[in-house]
């Protein structure tokens, strides 16, 4: 299967362009926000106090975002998000040019953009199966999986960093606004707004009821429940070692530690690109649940390498392998969601998955910092590699990785 085939579909090309430009803006915003805050003379504590609001907004918006994606036409949600983010990026940069920007303005901007961005991807996820056939879903998710590390983690920070370095932080903000403006133009070219039709003809439920329906669907549908549970455990044991312990290890073990840390992260991103594009050339596995969890389990094993050696080549190779396998699993997960979750439930399921994943990340960072004071960091790296294996084995032993007997959309439950 050609992993680029979805780009031959005119309507998906517009959605793809909007998605890539949004990922660019999201990746660039983190660097711009930090540089603009530091330009005001922020201390590390002040910088943290501003930047944290992006994560708070993302977390706060993730649950209602799924309900909105299932209630309001997806094109309207995407256009609304891009319009709001464009306005905020432009206003923040203009305030900086006029020398009236303040820390609280940056914090509010961070919260608004974090919250609104949380609404983009559930709407995007729910719109994909409307625009492309089921045979193209693996390829679509492969393209998205490749765009995130390539555009969001490499191209965007490099581009906005170069612009800021050559001029001032506000110029980086205007670059973000330009990307969002182009994304908005692409989104406006999408087909007329559509949304999933509810299965019942009764009065519309409340937002809380819709959200609880999403929780009930996840809890009673074994393949979704098992996948989300595994992802939560993986996020809990992996995020902290990667983001806290690894940079500390590289810095203490090498004279050029920061540069080497950047290099091994680049290897992780490169692995993610390769794995995502490779998976995008496959058909959805018939036994997708064990295939997906198996990829994640095997991919996490090299995270134990830093417990054995601080050699940057070995760590980089391990992270590239990790990135590739995680990318493969994520492509399968995205395609399966879009293929098998009922369309009227897709936004809520996608947002719940996103919420659970990101909720465990700050917890992992906090726990890692705490545990590292009392436990050898090698033990924590070993846990990052082996706890996902133990979790996968436990789920298999409990029969939670079995495929459902009925067609998945028809079953919706065990």
QUIFENRA-V83887 format. One record per pair of residues at least 4 apart in sequence whose ideal C-beta (glycine too) atoms are under 7 Angstrom apart, sorted by the first residue. I is the first residue (numbers start at 0). GAP is how many residues later the second one is. Records with the same first field share a line. If there is no record, write none. Layout:
I: GAP  GAP
This chain:
0: 4  138  280  281  282
2: 136  139  140  274  277  278
4: 131  134
5: 6  126  130  133  134  137
6: 6  9
8: 4  122  123
10: 4  120  179  180
11: 4  119  120
12: 4
13: 4  172  175  176
14: 4  109  112  116  175
15: 4  127
16: 4  169
17: 4  60  165  168  169
18: 4  105  125  128
19: 4  127  131
20: 4  158  161  162
21: 4  98  161
22: 4  124  125  128  129
23: 4  127  128  131  132  155
24: 4  60  151  154  155
25: 91  126
26: 124  125  126  129  130
27: 4  128  129  131  132  144  147  148
28: 4  84  147
29: 4  24
30: 4  126  129  130
31: 4  128  137  140  141  144
32: 4  17  18  21  73  77
33: 4  13  17
34: 4  129  134  137
35: 60  70  133  137
36: 5  10  13  66  69
37: 4  9
38: 130
39: 63
41: 4  5  8  61
42: 4
43: 4
44: 4
45: 4  57
46: 4
47: 4
49: 53  56  57  60
50: 59
51: 4
52: 4  54  57  58  61
53: 4  56  59  60
54: 4  59  307
55: 4  55  58
56: 4  53  54  55  56  57  58
57: 4  56  59  60  300
58: 299  300
59: 55
60: 4  53  54  55  57  58
61: 56  289  292  293  296
62: 148  288  292
63: 4  143
64: 4  53  54  57  286
65: 4  56  148  281  282  284  285  286
66: 4  140  143  144  281
67: 4  9  51
68: 5  8  53  54  57  278  282
69: 56  126  140  274  275  277  278
70: 124
71: 4  5  123
72: 120  121  122
73: 4  49  52  53  120  121
74: 4  112  115  118
75: 4  117
76: 4  42  46
77: 4  42  45  46  109
78: 4  105  108  109
79: 4
80: 4  35  36  38  39
81: 4  98  101  102  105
82: 4  101
83: 4  32
84: 4  28  31  32  95
85: 4  91  94  95  98
86: 4
87: 4  21  24  25
88: 4  84  87  88  91
89: 4  87
90: 4
91: 4  9  13  14  17  81
92: 4  77  80  81  84
93: 4
94: 5  6  10
95: 5  73  74  77
96: 73
100: 4  5
102: 4
103: 4
104: 4
105: 4
106: 4
107: 4
108: 4
109: 4
110: 4
111: 4
112: 4
113: 4
118: 4
119: 4
120: 4  233
121: 4  225  228  229
122: 4  224
123: 4
124: 212  213  221  225
125: 217  220  221
126: 4
127: 4  12  210
128: 8  209  214
129: 64
131: 4  5  8
133: 205
135: 4
136: 4  147  198  201  202
137: 4  141  142  144  145  146  193  197
138: 4  141
139: 4
140: 4  139  190  193  194
141: 4  134  135  137  138  189
142: 4  137
143: 4  190
144: 127  131  182  185  186
145: 4  127  130  131
146: 4
147: 4
148: 4  5  120  123  124
149: 4  5  123
150: 4  5
151: 4
152: 4  116
153: 4  115
154: 4
155: 4
156: 4
157: 4
158: 4  16
159: 4  12  15  16
160: 4
161: 4
162: 4  8  9  12
163: 4  5  7  8
166: 4
168: 4
169: 4
170: 4
171: 4
172: 4
173: 4
174: 4
175: 4
176: 4
177: 4
178: 4
179: 4
180: 4
181: 4
182: 4
183: 4
195: 147  148
196: 147
197: 146
198: 145
204: 4  5
206: 4
207: 4
208: 4
209: 4  138
210: 4  137
211: 4
212: 4
213: 4  131  134  135  138
214: 4  137
215: 4
216: 4  128  132  195
217: 6  7  10  131  134
218: 6
219: 193  194
220: 4  191  192
221: 4  178  182  192
222: 4  66  181
223: 4  125
224: 4
225: 4  63  169  174  175
226: 4  65  106
227: 4  125  128
228: 4
229: 4  63  66  161  162  165
230: 4  125  126
231: 4  124  128
232: 4  154  155  158
233: 4  62  66  154
234: 4  122  125  126  129
235: 124  127  128
236: 127  146  147  150  151
237: 4  62  65  146
238: 4  122  125  126
239: 4  5  124  125  127  128
240: 4  5  62  127  139  140  143
241: 4
242: 122
243: 4  121  124  125
244: 4  123  127  132  135  136
245: 4  15  60
246: 4  14
247: 4
248: 4  57  61  128
249: 4  7  10  11
250: 6  7
252: 4  57
253: 6  58
255: 4
256: 4
257: 4
258: 4
259: 4  52
260: 4
261: 4
262: 4  49  53
263: 4  48  51  52  55
264: 4
265: 4
266: 4  49  52  53
267: 4  51  52  54  55
268: 4  54
269: 4  50
270: 4  48  49  50  51  52  53  56
271: 4  51  52  54  55
272: 4
273: 4  50
274: 4  48  49  50  52  53
275: 4  51  55
277: 50
278: 48  49  52  53
279: 51
283: 4  48  51  52  55
284: 6  47
286: 4  116
287: 4  44  48
288: 4  112  114
289: 4  111
290: 4  41
291: 4  37  40  41
292: 4  99  102  108
293: 4
294: 4  30  33  34
295: 4  29  30  33  92
296: 91  92  95
297: 27
298: 22  23  26  27  30
299: 22  84  85  88
300: 84  88
301: 16  19  20  83
302: 15  19  78  81  82
303: 4  77  78  80  81  82
304: 4  9  10  13
305: 4  9  75
306: 71  74  75
308: 5
310: 4
311: 4
312: 4
313: 4
314: 4
315: 4
316: 4
317: 4
318: 4
319: 4
320: 4
321: 4
322: 4
323: 4
324: 4
325: 4
326: 4
327: 4
328: 4
329: 4
330: 4
331: 4
332: 4
333: 4
334: 4
335: 4
336: 4  9  12  13
337: 8
339: 68  69
340: 4  5  8
341: 67  70
344: 4
345: 4
346: 4
347: 4
348: 4
349: 4
350: 4
351: 4
352: 4
353: 4
354: 4
355: 4
359: 4
360: 4
361: 4
362: 4
363: 4
364: 4
365: 4
366: 4
367: 4  12
370: 4  9
371: 5  8
374: 4  5
376: 4
377: 4
378: 4
379: 4
380: 4
381: 4
382: 4
385: 4
386: 4
387: 4
388: 4
389: 4
390: 4
391: 4
392: 4
393: 4
394: 5  6
395: 5
403: 4  7
405: 4  5
406: 4
